[in-house]
Amino acid sequence: MLYQIYETQRSIMEPFADLAEVASKLFTNPMLPLAQLPGAQRISAGYDLMHRLGKDYEKPVFGIHTVDVDGVDVAIHERIEIDKPFCELRRFKRFSDDTETLAKLKGQPVVLIVAPLSGHYATLLRDTVRTMLKDHKVYITDWKNARLVPMADGEFHLDDYVNYIQEFIRYLQQGYGNCHVMSVCQPTVPVLAAVSLMASRGETTPLSMTMMGGPIDARKSPTAVNNLATQRSHQWFENNVIYRVPDNFPGAGRRVYPGFLQHTGFVAMNPDRHASSHYDYFKDLIKGDNSSAESHRKFYDEYNAVLDMDADYYLETIETVFQEFKLVNGTWDVKNEQGALERVRPQDIKRTALLTVEGELDDISGSGQTAAAHDLCTGIPKTHQMHYEAQGAGHYGIFSGRRWRDMVHPVVKTFIRAHQPAADAAPAAAKPAVKVAPKAVARKPAAKAPAAARKTASRKAAKA
C-alpha cells in the first residue's frame, strides 16, 4: 500500500515541480519583465530548488563519447553485449584511426566491472569507467530496475546474481581468452563466490580480481549499515521494506525493496550534509555561480536516481552477508544454473591474483571488511595478493573523483598489467604481483612487473 501512496503523491507533485521549473526560467530570462523585478534572481533560485526537490529522477546515461588516450581522442560506442532479464552486460567499444593508438588499444587488458546492485544505477561508476577506458577494454554490469521486469521473467535471487557473473566471465573468456574482474562495494561478495565456484569446478578463472570497498567480512569495523542489518530480524525487513510494484509499471505485482525507501535511508544517514548542500546550491544560484550549481545538479541527478531491488535478492543478501556471514563461515551454498547446490570455497582459487582496496574514511564498508578476502583465499600465492588503503578517501572516493583518479586507479592499473600475460603467453598464465604506490600495503614484498605485452601495430579496421 505504501508504494501506491508514494506513486499517488509523486503524480500529484509532478505538475507542480514542472511549473516551478517554468517559473524559475521566467524570472531569469532577460527578455521578460519578470526578470527585471527586485529579487528576481532569489525568486528564480527558490523555484529552481523547489523543482529539483520535487521532480522525478530517471535513470541517467553514461554519456561517455570520447576519452583521451595519450593526447588522442578515442571515440566510444556503447552497446549491449548480453541482455538478461535483470541485467545488461554493457560494452564501451573504442575506435581510433590513429594507427599507433590503435595498436596500443588492441593489446590492453579486458576488464569486467561489476557494479553494485544496492539502490543506485551502474552509472554511479561513470568516472570509474571513463578512467579505466584509457588503459583497458571495459565491460560493465548494468542492473535493471526490478519494477520494470515483468513477473513472467521469473524471480531473481542472490544465486542468480552469482550465476550472471559467471556467465559474463565465460563470455569474455570465450572472446579474449581471459579477463580481469573488478567489483565495487556490494558485488565483492558474489564476485568472490562466482570465481570460487569456477575454481572448484576446475574452470579457468579470471587473471585477477580487484575488490573495492565491499563487505567480505561485515563483522569487522561495523558501520551504521552493518548495525542496521544485525539489529533487525529477517522478518522485520520483510514486513517493513518489501512492497509490491503498483499496476502502472511492467513489473506490476513483483515484490521489491522500493528505490524511494532506499533513497530515504541514504539521506537519513547524513541529513545535515544534504540540507547544507541544497542551501549552498540556492546561494550559488543567487550569486550566479553556474559552475558550482552545475556540479550540484550532476551529483544529485545521479544520487537521486534509484532503482527497485527484487525482494528475494535483497533479503537473501541481508541474511547471507550481514546476518549469518556465510561466506567467511564457509557455510554458503549457491544453486547453480542446473539447480544443484555448490559450496563456496574461496580457498580453491589458485590462479587468480587478488587486489583489495579500502578507503581510510569509508563509513559504509568499514576498515578490514574488504581485506578479509585475503584470509579466505589461502590458495592464492602471497606474491599474487595485495592490499591498498586510500588515505583520506571515503566510500565514494575509492571509485570516483580526484582520489580515485590520482591514487587508486594507478594502483589498479599497475596490478592488472602485472597479471596480464604477454602476447605470446598462454591466456591463463599468471604473473607476479608488483609494488605499486608508496601507500600500497602488500601482504608480502611483491616482485617487479614482467615485461610489457609486445605491441602489435595494425593498419586494419580502426577499432579496439
matplotlib code that plots the C-alpha trace (Angstrom):
import matplotlib.pyplot as plt

x = [0.0, 2.9, 4.2, 0.8, 0.6, 4.0, 3.2, 0.0, 1.9, 4.5, 1.9, 0.3, 3.6, 4.9, 2.9, 3.9, 7.6, 7.2, 5.5, 8.4, 10.9, 9.0, 8.6, 12.4, 13.1, 10.6, 12.4, 15.9, 15.0, 16.4, 13.8, 10.9, 9.8, 9.7, 13.5, 13.7, 11.8, 13.8, 14.8, 14.1, 17.3, 16.4, 12.8, 14.2, 16.6, 13.7, 11.7, 14.6, 15.3, 11.6, 11.7, 14.8, 13.3, 10.0, 11.0, 11.2, 14.8, 15.1, 17.9, 21.0, 23.1, 26.8, 27.3, 30.9, 31.5, 35.3, 38.3, 41.8, 44.5, 47.9, 46.6, 44.5, 40.7, 39.3, 35.7, 33.4, 30.5, 28.3, 26.4, 24.7, 26.5, 24.2, 20.7, 19.4, 16.1, 17.7, 20.9, 22.7, 26.3, 27.3, 30.5, 32.3, 33.9, 36.8, 37.5, 40.5, 42.0, 45.4, 47.5, 49.8, 46.9, 45.0, 47.9, 48.1, 44.4, 44.3, 46.9, 45.2, 43.6, 39.9, 38.2, 34.7, 33.5, 30.7, 28.6, 26.7, 23.0, 22.3, 20.0, 21.8, 22.3, 25.6, 26.1, 27.3, 30.6, 30.7, 34.0, 35.4, 34.5, 35.8, 39.2, 39.6, 38.8, 42.2, 44.1, 41.5, 38.8, 35.8, 32.6, 30.1, 27.1, 24.2, 21.5, 17.8, 15.1, 13.1, 9.8, 10.4, 10.9, 7.6, 6.6, 6.8, 10.6, 10.8, 12.4, 15.8, 17.9, 21.4, 22.3, 21.1, 23.4, 26.4, 25.4, 25.1, 28.7, 30.0, 28.2, 29.7, 33.2, 32.8, 31.6, 34.7, 37.0, 35.5, 36.1, 39.5, 41.0, 40.6, 39.8, 40.1, 37.3, 36.8, 34.0, 32.9, 31.2, 28.3, 29.3, 32.7, 30.8, 29.0, 32.1, 34.3, 31.6, 31.4, 35.2, 35.4, 32.8, 34.6, 37.8, 36.2, 34.9, 38.3, 37.2, 39.5, 39.3, 39.9, 43.5, 42.9, 40.2, 40.1, 37.7, 36.9, 35.1, 33.0, 31.6, 33.5, 33.5, 30.9, 31.8, 35.0, 34.7, 30.9, 29.3, 25.8, 24.8, 26.1, 24.4, 21.0, 21.3, 22.3, 19.9, 16.8, 15.5, 14.9, 11.1, 11.5, 13.0, 10.3, 7.5, 8.8, 10.7, 9.2, 6.2, 4.6, 5.1, 1.9, -0.1, 1.2, 4.7, 5.7, 6.7, 3.3, 2.9, 6.6, 7.9, 10.6, 12.6, 11.5, 14.0, 12.3, 12.7, 16.3, 16.8, 15.2, 17.7, 20.6, 19.6, 18.8, 22.5, 23.7, 20.6, 22.6, 25.1, 22.3, 20.4, 23.6, 24.3, 20.9, 21.2, 24.6, 23.1, 20.4, 23.1, 25.1, 22.1, 21.6, 25.3, 25.3, 27.9, 26.9, 29.9, 29.1, 25.4, 26.0, 28.3, 25.4, 23.0, 25.3, 25.8, 22.1, 20.9, 22.9, 22.3, 18.6, 18.1, 17.4, 16.1, 13.9, 15.6, 13.9, 12.8, 14.3, 17.7, 17.7, 16.5, 19.0, 21.8, 20.9, 20.8, 23.9, 26.3, 25.2, 23.5, 24.8, 28.2, 28.0, 31.0, 33.5, 31.9, 32.2, 28.5, 27.4, 25.8, 24.8, 22.3, 23.9, 22.1, 21.2, 19.6, 22.3, 23.8, 27.5, 29.6, 31.5, 35.2, 37.5, 40.5, 40.1, 41.1, 44.8, 45.4, 43.7, 45.6, 43.8, 43.9, 41.7, 41.1, 39.7, 39.1, 40.6, 37.4, 34.9, 31.7, 29.8, 32.3, 34.5, 38.2, 39.2, 36.0, 37.4, 40.9, 39.3, 39.3, 43.0, 42.3, 39.8, 41.8, 44.5, 45.2, 46.4, 50.2, 51.0, 53.1, 49.9, 48.0, 48.0, 46.0, 45.8, 44.3, 43.5, 44.4, 41.7, 39.2, 35.6, 33.5, 32.8, 36.3, 37.8, 36.0, 35.0, 36.7, 40.2, 41.4, 40.1, 41.9, 45.2, 45.6, 43.5, 43.5, 47.3, 47.4, 44.6, 46.1, 49.6, 48.3, 46.2, 49.1, 51.3, 48.9, 48.2, 50.0, 52.4, 51.2, 52.9, 52.0, 49.1, 45.9, 45.6, 49.2, 49.7, 52.4, 54.0, 52.5, 54.2, 54.8, 52.6, 52.5, 54.2, 50.8, 50.1, 50.4, 51.3, 50.8, 54.4, 57.0, 56.0, 58.2, 58.6, 56.3, 57.1, 58.0, 55.1, 53.0, 54.6, 52.9, 51.4, 50.8, 47.8, 46.6, 43.3, 39.9, 40.3, 38.7, 39.7]
y = [0.0, 2.4, 2.1, 3.1, 6.1, 7.2, 6.9, 8.9, 11.6, 11.7, 12.1, 14.9, 16.7, 16.2, 19.1, 21.5, 20.6, 21.3, 24.6, 25.5, 24.8, 27.1, 29.8, 29.7, 30.3, 33.2, 35.1, 34.7, 35.3, 38.9, 39.3, 39.1, 41.8, 39.4, 39.2, 42.9, 42.8, 43.4, 40.0, 38.1, 36.1, 35.0, 34.0, 32.1, 30.2, 29.3, 27.9, 26.0, 24.4, 23.5, 21.9, 19.8, 18.7, 17.6, 16.2, 12.5, 11.4, 8.9, 6.5, 8.6, 7.8, 7.1, 9.7, 8.8, 9.7, 10.1, 9.5, 11.0, 8.3, 10.0, 13.1, 11.3, 11.5, 7.9, 7.5, 5.4, 3.4, 2.0, -1.2, -4.2, -7.5, -9.7, -8.8, -10.8, -10.3, -8.4, -7.1, -6.0, -6.6, -3.3, -2.7, 0.5, -0.2, 2.1, 3.4, 5.3, 6.0, 6.7, 3.5, 3.9, 4.5, 1.6, -0.8, 0.3, -0.2, -3.7, -5.1, -3.7, -5.9, -6.8, -5.8, -6.7, -4.1, -5.5, -2.6, -2.7, -3.6, -1.7, 1.2, 3.3, 2.6, 1.4, 5.0, 5.7, 4.3, 6.6, 8.1, 4.6, 3.5, 6.7, 6.4, 2.7, 3.2, 4.9, 1.7, -1.2, -2.8, -2.2, -4.1, -3.4, -5.0, -2.6, -3.8, -3.2, -1.6, -4.5, -2.7, -2.7, -6.5, -8.4, -11.2, -13.5, -13.2, -15.0, -14.3, -13.0, -14.4, -13.9, -17.2, -15.8, -12.8, -15.2, -17.2, -14.0, -13.0, -16.5, -16.3, -12.8, -14.0, -17.1, -14.8, -12.6, -15.6, -17.0, -13.8, -12.8, -15.9, -14.4, -11.2, -9.3, -8.7, -5.5, -5.3, -2.2, -2.4, -4.9, -7.2, -8.1, -10.9, -12.5, -12.0, -13.9, -16.6, -16.8, -17.1, -19.6, -21.9, -21.7, -22.7, -25.6, -27.0, -26.7, -23.9, -21.2, -18.3, -14.6, -13.4, -11.0, -9.9, -6.2, -5.8, -2.3, -1.2, -4.4, -6.3, -9.5, -9.8, -7.4, -8.2, -6.1, -2.4, -2.4, 0.7, 2.1, 0.0, -3.2, -2.3, -1.9, -5.3, -7.0, -5.3, -6.1, -9.6, -11.1, -10.8, -7.1, -6.4, -8.4, -6.7, -3.1, -2.5, -5.0, -4.0, -5.0, -2.9, -0.9, -1.7, 1.1, -0.5, -3.5, -5.4, -5.0, -7.4, -8.1, -7.9, -5.3, -3.1, 0.2, 2.8, 5.6, 3.9, 3.2, 6.9, 7.9, 5.7, 7.2, 10.8, 9.8, 8.8, 12.4, 14.7, 17.8, 17.4, 17.2, 20.1, 22.2, 21.1, 22.2, 25.6, 26.1, 25.4, 28.0, 30.6, 29.6, 30.3, 33.7, 34.6, 33.3, 30.7, 28.4, 26.1, 25.2, 24.9, 22.6, 20.4, 20.1, 19.1, 16.5, 14.9, 14.8, 13.7, 10.6, 10.3, 10.8, 8.3, 5.0, 1.6, -1.1, -4.3, -7.7, -8.7, -12.2, -10.9, -8.2, -10.4, -13.1, -10.6, -9.3, -12.8, -14.2, -11.2, -9.2, -11.6, -15.1, -14.2, -17.4, -16.5, -16.2, -19.0, -21.4, -22.3, -20.6, -23.0, -21.5, -23.0, -23.3, -22.9, -26.6, -26.3, -28.1, -26.7, -26.0, -24.9, -21.6, -22.4, -19.3, -21.4, -23.3, -20.2, -20.6, -18.9, -15.5, -12.6, -10.6, -6.9, -5.4, -1.6, 0.2, 3.9, 5.2, 7.1, 4.7, 4.8, 2.1, -0.7, -0.5, -1.0, -4.6, -5.8, -6.0, -7.0, -10.1, -11.6, -12.4, -14.6, -16.6, -17.0, -19.1, -20.9, -17.8, -17.3, -14.4, -12.8, -12.5, -10.7, -7.0, -4.7, -0.9, 1.7, 5.1, 7.7, 10.4, 8.6, 7.8, 5.2, 7.0, 8.4, 5.0, 4.7, 8.3, 11.7, 13.0, 10.4, 7.6, 9.1, 10.1, 7.5, 4.3, 4.0, 3.9, 1.0, -0.9, -0.3, -1.5, -4.5, -5.6, -5.0, -7.2, -10.1, -9.6, -12.3, -11.3, -11.6, -14.9, -16.4, -18.7, -16.7, -18.1, -17.7, -15.6, -13.0, -11.9, -9.0, -5.6, -2.9, -0.1, 3.2, 4.1, 3.9, 0.4, -2.3, -5.7, -8.9, -9.8, -7.9, -8.2, -8.9, -6.4, -6.4, -8.6, -7.2, -5.3, -7.0, -6.8, -4.1, -5.2, -2.4, -2.9, -1.0, -2.8, -1.7, 1.1, -0.5, -1.9]
z = [0.0, 0.8, -2.8, -4.2, -1.8, -2.8, -6.5, -6.0, -4.1, -6.8, -9.6, -7.7, -7.2, -10.7, -12.3, -9.5, -10.0, -13.7, -13.0, -10.6, -13.4, -15.8, -13.1, -12.5, -16.1, -16.3, -13.6, -15.2, -18.9, -19.6, -22.4, -19.9, -17.5, -14.5, -14.7, -14.1, -10.8, -7.5, -6.1, -9.3, -9.0, -5.5, -6.6, -9.5, -7.3, -4.9, -7.8, -9.2, -5.8, -5.5, -8.9, -8.1, -4.7, -6.3, -9.7, -10.6, -11.4, -14.2, -14.9, -16.0, -19.1, -19.0, -21.7, -22.4, -26.0, -26.1, -23.9, -24.1, -24.7, -24.6, -26.3, -28.9, -28.7, -28.9, -29.8, -27.5, -28.7, -26.0, -26.7, -25.0, -25.4, -23.3, -22.3, -19.3, -17.5, -14.7, -16.1, -19.3, -20.0, -21.5, -23.5, -24.2, -27.5, -28.5, -32.0, -33.4, -36.9, -35.4, -36.1, -33.1, -30.7, -32.3, -31.8, -28.1, -27.6, -29.1, -26.6, -23.5, -20.8, -20.8, -17.5, -16.4, -13.9, -11.7, -10.5, -7.2, -7.1, -4.0, -4.9, -7.5, -11.2, -12.7, -13.9, -10.4, -11.7, -14.7, -13.5, -12.9, -16.4, -18.0, -16.3, -16.9, -20.6, -21.1, -20.5, -20.7, -22.7, -20.4, -19.8, -17.0, -15.4, -15.9, -13.4, -14.3, -12.2, -10.9, -11.2, -15.0, -15.1, -15.8, -13.5, -16.5, -16.4, -13.1, -9.8, -9.0, -6.2, -4.9, -6.5, -9.9, -9.3, -8.9, -11.9, -14.0, -13.1, -14.1, -17.4, -18.2, -17.3, -19.6, -22.4, -22.1, -21.8, -25.0, -26.9, -25.4, -23.8, -20.3, -18.4, -15.2, -12.8, -10.8, -8.2, -6.3, -2.9, -2.7, -5.6, -3.9, -2.2, -5.1, -7.3, -4.9, -4.8, -8.6, -9.0, -6.1, -7.7, -11.1, -9.4, -7.5, -10.8, -12.4, -14.8, -16.0, -13.5, -14.3, -14.3, -11.4, -9.0, -7.8, -4.8, -3.7, -0.5, -0.1, 2.9, 2.6, 6.4, 7.7, 11.3, 11.1, 12.0, 11.7, 10.3, 10.5, 7.5, 9.2, 12.5, 10.9, 9.3, 12.5, 14.8, 12.8, 12.1, 8.6, 9.4, 10.2, 6.8, 5.0, 6.9, 6.7, 3.5, 1.0, -1.2, -4.4, -7.6, -8.5, -11.6, -13.7, -14.2, -16.3, -13.1, -11.5, -8.6, -8.2, -4.6, -4.3, -1.9, -3.5, -4.6, -2.8, 0.5, -0.2, -1.1, 2.2, 4.0, 2.1, 3.0, 6.6, 7.1, 6.6, 6.6, 7.7, 4.9, 2.3, 3.7, 3.6, 0.1, -1.1, 0.7, -0.9, -4.3, -3.6, -2.7, -5.8, -8.0, -6.4, -6.9, -10.4, -9.7, -12.6, -12.3, -8.6, -9.4, -12.3, -10.1, -7.6, -10.3, -11.7, -8.3, -7.3, -10.8, -10.0, -6.3, -6.5, -9.3, -7.6, -8.7, -7.0, -6.0, -6.2, -2.7, -2.9, -3.8, -1.2, 1.7, 0.8, 0.7, 4.2, 5.6, 3.8, 4.1, 7.1, 9.5, 9.1, 7.4, 5.3, 3.1, 6.0, 8.0, 5.0, 5.0, 1.8, -0.7, -4.1, -6.5, -9.9, -13.3, -13.2, -9.8, -7.8, -4.7, -4.6, -1.6, -2.0, -1.2, -1.8, -0.8, -4.1, -6.1, -7.1, -10.4, -9.9, -8.4, -5.7, -5.0, -2.3, -1.9, 1.1, 1.9, 5.1, 5.9, 4.4, 6.5, 4.5, 4.4, 7.5, 7.7, 7.2, 5.7, 2.1, 3.2, 4.8, 1.3, 1.7, 4.7, 2.7, -0.5, 1.0, -2.2, -4.0, -3.5, -1.3, -4.0, -6.0, -3.3, -2.4, -0.2, -0.7, 1.6, 0.0, 2.6, 3.1, 0.9, 1.8, 0.3, -3.0, -3.1, -3.9, -7.3, -8.2, -8.1, -7.6, -5.1, -7.4, -10.4, -8.7, -6.0, -6.6, -10.4, -10.8, -8.3, -10.0, -13.5, -12.4, -10.7, -13.7, -16.0, -13.8, -14.2, -17.9, -19.9, -22.6, -26.2, -26.8, -23.4, -22.5, -21.7, -18.2, -17.2, -14.0, -13.5, -10.3, -8.3, -8.2, -5.7, -6.8, -4.9, -1.6, 0.2, -1.1, 1.6, 0.1, 2.0, 1.2, -0.8, -4.4, -7.4, -10.2, -13.1, -16.1, -19.4, -21.0, -23.6, -27.1, -29.1, -32.4, -34.9, -37.2, -40.2, -40.4, -39.2, -36.6, -33.7, -30.3]

ax = plt.figure().add_subplot(projection="3d")
ax.plot(x, y, z, "-o")
ax.set_aspect("equal")
plt.show()
